[in-house]
Amino acid sequence: MAREGLTRLTGQAGGPECDDDDCPNVYRTKSGSFVIQGDVSEAFTAPAGEALVEIPEHVLREAVRALGW
């Protein structure tokens, strides 16, 4: 599934994990913000219009490496 305006930073095809769209991933928008795909978390109730997702540390580390930080 194409995600117009987003650059996928994690789970690139051919990688060891997250080769499909059904796992945690980090995307960067054209404006420089981030979109996180992950499992819904019930750690607390988020305010209206917001959501909580859980994403493994290794996915965040992969995103940081992709950005060269």
Secondary structure, 3 states (H helix, E strand, C coil): CCCCCEEECCCCCCCCCCCCCCCCEEEEECCCCEEEECEECCCCCCCCCCCCEECCHHHHHHHHHHHCC
